Amino acid sequence: MAKTTSKKTQTNTKSSSKTVKTSASITEASKKKSSAPTKRVAKSRATAKNQTISNDKKPKKTKVVKSVDFVDVTFILNKTSTSIGENIFISGNIKELGNWTIDNAIKLSTDESIYPTWKTQIKLPINTEVEFKFLLLKEGEDKNSAVWENSGNRILIVTENTKVYECDWA
């Protein structure tokens, strides 16, 4: 019986060996099968991420294309009464005009040939309603001593055809 037992043991061992091998094979095969789709999924996700990134870039490029276009507008201010050392500035409700901050206001220029007219050219965003005023400031004086025009805010609707805004000091 010992032989039978040992044969049974050998058979069981072979059988369990086969089972182990089969289990291992199944496990390895499962891993291979499961890892392949995982890799595909990972690739798909990477591709999707890349597509998302490239899609993200496309709207940004579109935004650049759709971004605000600008037009050069020449501001001409006539009939000013300034003395030597006084300058005329323009300030308004958009960044390009200094956001109503005297420190960021845009200085106009003049010379003997055009005085008492002052002018400047500023790039303004198209399709924008701009509010602004002119102000006079003496060189070297405190910004709080600025003299603003004595009128309501001027309004300009900027279009691609806006080239010149000419007015008198108010």
C-alpha positions in Angstrom: 0.0 0.0 0.0 2.8 2.2 0.5 3.4 2.1 -3.2 -0.1 2.9 -3.9 0.0 5.8 -1.4 3.1 7.0 -3.0 1.7 6.6 -6.4 -1.4 8.5 -5.2 0.9 11.1 -3.7 2.8 11.3 -7.0 -0.4 11.5 -8.9 -1.7 14.1 -6.5 1.6 15.9 -6.8 1.5 15.7 -10.6 -2.1 16.7 -10.5 -1.5 19.6 -8.1 1.6 20.5 -10.2 -0.5 20.6 -13.2 -3.1 22.6 -11.3 -0.4 25.0 -10.1 1.0 25.2 -13.6 -2.5 25.6 -15.0 -3.4 28.2 -12.4 -0.1 30.0 -13.0 -0.7 29.8 -16.7 -4.2 31.0 -16.3 -3.0 33.8 -14.0 -0.2 34.7 -16.4 -2.6 34.5 -19.3 -5.1 36.6 -17.4 -2.3 39.1 -16.7 -1.3 39.2 -20.3 -4.9 39.6 -21.4 -5.7 42.1 -18.7 -2.5 44.0 -19.2 -3.0 44.3 -23.0 -6.3 46.2 -22.7 -4.9 48.2 -19.8 -2.1 49.3 -22.1 -4.6 50.0 -24.9 -6.7 51.9 -22.4 -3.6 53.8 -21.3 -2.7 54.5 -24.9 -6.3 55.5 -25.5 -6.2 57.8 -22.5 -2.9 59.2 -23.5 -4.3 59.8 -27.0 -7.4 61.3 -25.5 -5.2 63.5 -23.3 -3.2 64.5 -26.3 -6.4 65.2 -28.2 -7.6 67.2 -25.3 -4.4 69.1 -25.1 -4.4 69.8 -28.8 -8.1 70.7 -28.5 -7.2 73.0 -25.7 -4.6 74.6 -27.9 -7.0 75.0 -30.8 -9.4 77.2 -28.8 -6.5 79.3 -27.6 -5.4 79.7 -31.2 -9.0 80.5 -32.0 -9.1 83.0 -29.2 -6.0 84.6 -30.6 -7.6 84.8 -34.0 -10.8 86.1 -32.3 -8.8 88.3 -29.9 -9.5 92.0 -29.9 -8.1 93.7 -32.8 -6.7 97.2 -32.4 -6.8 100.4 -34.5 -4.5 103.4 -34.3 -6.6 106.4 -33.3 -5.1 109.9 -33.4 -6.5 112.2 -30.8 -6.3 115.9 -31.6 -7.2 118.5 -29.0 -7.6 122.0 -30.2 -8.0 125.4 -28.5 -6.0 124.7 -25.4 -4.6 127.4 -23.2 -1.4 126.1 -21.8 1.8 127.8 -20.5 5.4 126.6 -20.8 5.8 123.6 -18.5 2.2 122.5 -18.8 1.2 119.3 -20.6 -2.0 117.8 -21.8 -2.8 114.1 -21.0 -5.7 111.8 -21.9 -7.1 109.3 -19.4 -10.0 106.9 -19.7 -11.8 103.8 -18.6 -9.6 101.2 -20.4 -6.1 100.0 -19.9 -4.9 101.7 -23.1 -6.0 105.0 -21.7 -4.6 104.5 -18.2 -7.8 103.2 -16.4 -8.5 106.7 -15.0 -5.1 106.8 -13.2 -3.1 110.0 -13.7 0.1 108.1 -13.4 -0.9 106.0 -16.4 -2.4 108.8 -18.5 -1.1 109.2 -22.0 0.8 112.5 -22.7 -0.2 114.4 -25.9 2.5 116.4 -27.7 2.6 119.8 -29.4 5.1 122.0 -31.1 5.4 125.6 -32.5 3.9 124.6 -35.8 0.6 123.2 -34.4 0.2 124.9 -31.0 -2.4 125.4 -29.4 -3.3 121.9 -30.7 -2.0 118.8 -29.0 -2.1 115.3 -30.4 -1.2 111.7 -29.8 -1.8 108.3 -31.4 -3.1 105.4 -29.3 -3.9 101.8 -30.2 -7.5 101.1 -29.1 -9.4 97.9 -29.1 -12.0 97.7 -31.9 -15.7 97.3 -31.0 -15.2 99.0 -27.7 -17.0 102.0 -26.1 -14.3 104.2 -24.6 -14.9 106.9 -22.0 -12.2 109.5 -21.5 -11.2 113.0 -20.6 -8.3 115.3 -21.2 -6.4 116.8 -18.3 -3.7 119.5 -17.8 -0.8 118.9 -15.6 2.2 121.1 -14.8 5.6 119.5 -14.9 7.0 118.7 -11.5 3.7 119.3 -9.7 1.7 116.8 -7.7 -0.6 114.6 -9.7 -3.5 115.8 -7.4 -3.1 119.3 -8.9 -4.2 118.0 -12.4 -6.9 120.1 -14.0 -9.5 117.8 -15.7 -11.8 119.1 -18.4 -14.9 120.7 -17.0 -17.4 118.5 -18.8 -18.8 115.0 -18.8 -16.8 112.1 -20.0 -16.2 112.0 -23.7 -17.4 108.8 -25.4 -15.9 107.1 -28.4 -17.1 103.9 -30.0 -14.1 102.4 -31.6 -14.6 100.7 -34.9 -12.1 99.5 -37.5 -12.8 102.8 -39.3 -12.0 105.0 -36.4 -8.9 106.9 -37.3 -9.1 110.4 -35.7 -10.9 111.9 -32.8 -10.7 115.7 -32.9 -12.3 118.1 -30.4 -11.8 121.3 -28.5 -10.7 121.7 -24.8 -13.9 121.9 -22.7 
